[in-house]
Amino acid sequence: MGGRPSSPLDKRQQQHLRGQVDTLLRNFLPCYREQLAASVLQQISRELGPREPAGCQLMRSKKLPRVREHRGPLTQLGGHPPRWQPIFCVLRGDGRLEWFSHREEYENGGHPLGSTTLTGYTVLTSQREYLHLLDTLCPVSSGEHTQEESDPLLEMPVNFPLFLQHPFRRHLCFSAATGEAQRAWRLALQGGIRLRGTVLQRSQAPAARAFLDAVRLYRQHQGHFGDDDVTLGSDAEVLTGVLMRKLLPALRAQTLPGLRGARRNRAWAWTEVGAGSRRGGLDTRGVAEADGGPTRGPIFPLLSSVPETLSAVSLRLRLGLSVLAPPPHHGSVLRLWPVWGPLGRAGQLLDAVHAAVLAEASAGLRAFQPEKDELLAVLEKTIRPDVDQILRQRERLAGRLRVEVQRPLESCLHGKVDTQLSLVTQKLLSTMGAVLSAVQTLLAQGMDRLSGHLRGSSSGTQLRKEVYSFGEMPWDPELMQTCYREAERSQGRLRQLVVPFGFFGTRSLMFGAQDLAQQLMADAVATFLQLADQCLTTALDCTQAAQQLEKVRGRVLKKFQSDSGSVQRNFTRGWLLSIFLPFVLHQLEGSCTVELLEFEGDVLAVGSPALTVKGIYKDIVQGVLLQRIDGELKRALGARDVSCILDGCSEAPWDQTAVDEEAEAQRGTRPGQPASGTEVQPLFPLPPPRTFCS
């Protein structure tokens, strides 16, 4: 009573996980250092090169991306035996979910019963969806499936469940009181999941780009060339996912086929959330790792009995935790031998493994931070004075290497890429086009609604509320869902097209489209409010003010259409590169190895950490592939200019410093002036209420 809860992992197991993370960092950080140097060179060369013509017509929103805070009562499945318990849930603006025993506990500043960051979760709102997921994780025979069709997942059925599923953590099960509340929570949670997932993709910092490139390079060294959503999350979360994915094949091969029993029992094994898990640790035993032994990883549940009712589950079921016992020829490795514990300890153990890996990855990256800061400063000082010479040497080496790899590269593109490039291009263009069309429709409706209130409202207070609501549109999950849904609709067909190329990152792609929709809406809203501020004065009556807003509406829509064209092209161009570049590099891996080795000495002779043989080689392949992509885009889009760069206006969302200079000058504020990141305020002072009276 009151004692410190025991960890499901003993010291030896914790030490083993620590060693796995140390090994990961030891192999990853050299890749990161290389990419930091390459990123600094890229940034400096871009700064000193010819300036690109202004591509954005809309002013850049100063509001940081966020989730609108959502809170309310739910019930949660937890305890021993599992039962529904009333809680008060709060989704924070940064995408963190917390739950309290009751509302008063939250309002009085009490500590939550539990919390989780939403990175990596998936929201499911029906028992059928969740059972299908369980079937994919733990396949059952056709006979078992037939017998269970009528077996409810929950002994006390709920009409509005919310399942939060994570590939490496225990599942969470909530229930709302009404369908309306369930929908509101689903949309809010999906927004939080996306916000947490795309934090690195939204950053334009050289270190963030270098980190993402380093993860891809590290995984290519491990033999994995395709994208599979591994880069969703913060830097520590990404590395945690990399390690957990490494352990997943052995997990599936040795534990999941043995997970049998009624679907309800399998669900309990994944969704335990707490109450009884504080009563002491598991009786686990670790076996010391042998030198050179294979890595064995996450611990998943293995049901050893099949009780027929929930009461039988709570009284008799003992959960067998099988932890990847290795085949005899692999020798002795660290493992958790089959142990027995109360139902749901599997979930506790899963969280413990994930938390241990995440904590070690976070600590390792924090320890690297001072070195990274110093390295960036040194790279800046050494590269900037010699950047012209470095670029000339790079181009000279690239020209020689290009001659050597041109033939196998062209053969690969002609035989394996060209045949599908058109289909994938059309699908990406149509997907983003549908998203942007929905954004434009929603934007026009919002501007029309505001103009209508301006004509008919005699209350300045009411009009201010409408302006505030208009400013909140980009962060209103219910309104924006019409736009986000367009990105979700094409996932199935797109997945069919890109899986043959080893691309499994359709969730990242969907999140990217949704982020751009939110960004473009935020930019358009900010532009409308800024232009309205300039044209509305106290000298105008309601009719005149409404006429001015009509002109502003037309200008904003024209700017929006211009920017949306750039967004559509850049989105398609960037994702075509993400889909096909890893595939081509993988196809050429064997045929170009000799040529790369021959150039190693020449690159080392340059003496710049920003130049590597593989970096130059990748740029060559990327350049040739981009010629193909730009040609396809030109055919698909007509004569419009498709020579947009990947880091153009649509690829730099939420830049707080790159605000349109003209708009800043007209507003009379300092560029980069801080703005509230928690709520959208009206950007123009509305005239006094009596001004709008006819």
Sequence and secondary structure as in RCSB ss.txt:
>XXXX:A:sequence
MGGRPSSPLDKRQQQHLRGQVDTLLRNFLPCYREQLAASVLQQISRELGPREPAGCQLMRSKKLPRVREHRGPLT
QLGGHPPRWQPIFCVLRGDGRLEWFSHREEYENGGHPLGSTTLTGYTVLTSQREYLHLLDTLCPVSSGEHTQEES
DPLLEMPVNFPLFLQHPFRRHLCFSAATGEAQRAWRLALQGGIRLRGTVLQRSQAPAARAFLDAVRLYRQHQGHF
GDDDVTLGSDAEVLTGVLMRKLLPALRAQTLPGLRGARRNRAWAWTEVGAGSRRGGLDTRGVAEADGGPTRGPIF
PLLSSVPETLSAVSLRLRLGLSVLAPPPHHGSVLRLWPVWGPLGRAGQLLDAVHAAVLAEASAGLRAFQPEKDEL
LAVLEKTIRPDVDQILRQRERLAGRLRVEVQRPLESCLHGKVDTQLSLVTQKLLSTMGAVLSAVQTLLAQGMDRL
SGHLRGSSSGTQLRKEVYSFGEMPWDPELMQTCYREAERSQGRLRQLVVPFGFFGTRSLMFGAQDLAQQLMADAV
ATFLQLADQCLTTALDCTQAAQQLEKVRGRVLKKFQSDSGSVQRNFTRGWLLSIFLPFVLHQLEGSCTVELLEFE
GDVLAVGSPALTVKGIYKDIVQGVLLQRIDGELKRALGARDVSCILDGCSEAPWDQTAVDEEAEAQRGTRPGQPA
SGTEVQPLFPLPPPRTFCS
>XXXX:A:secstr
       SS HHHHHHHHHHHHHHHHHHHHHHHHHHHHHHHHHHHHHHS        S           EEEEEE
EEETTTTEEEEEEEEE TTSEEEEESSHHHHHTT   SEEEE TT EEE SHHHHHHHHHHHS   HHHHHHHTT
S SSSS  SSEEEEE SSS  EEEE SSHHHHHHHHHHHHHHHHHHHTHHHH   HHHHHHHHHHHHHHHHTT  
S  STT S HHHHHHHHHHHHHHHHHHHHTGGG  S HHHHHHHHH  SGGGGS           TT        
 EE    SSHHHHHHH  EEEEE    GGG     EEEEEESTTHHHHHHHHHHHHHHHHHHHHHHHHHHHHHHH
HHHHHHHHGGGHHHHHHHHHHHHHHHHHHHHHHHHHHIIIIIHHHHHHHHHHHHHHHHHHHHHHHHHHHHHHHHH
HHHHHH   HHHHHHHHHHHHTGGG HHHHHHHHHHHHHTHHHHHHHHGGGT   HHHHHHHHHHHHHHHHHHHH
HHHHHHHHHH  TT  HHHHHHHHHHHHHHHHHHHHHHHHHHHHHHHHHHHHHHHHHHHHHHHTTTTHHHHHHHH
HHHHHH  TT  HHHHHHHHHHHHHHHHHHHHHHHHHTTS     TTSGGGSTT SS   HHHHHHHT  TT   
 SS    SS    GGGG  
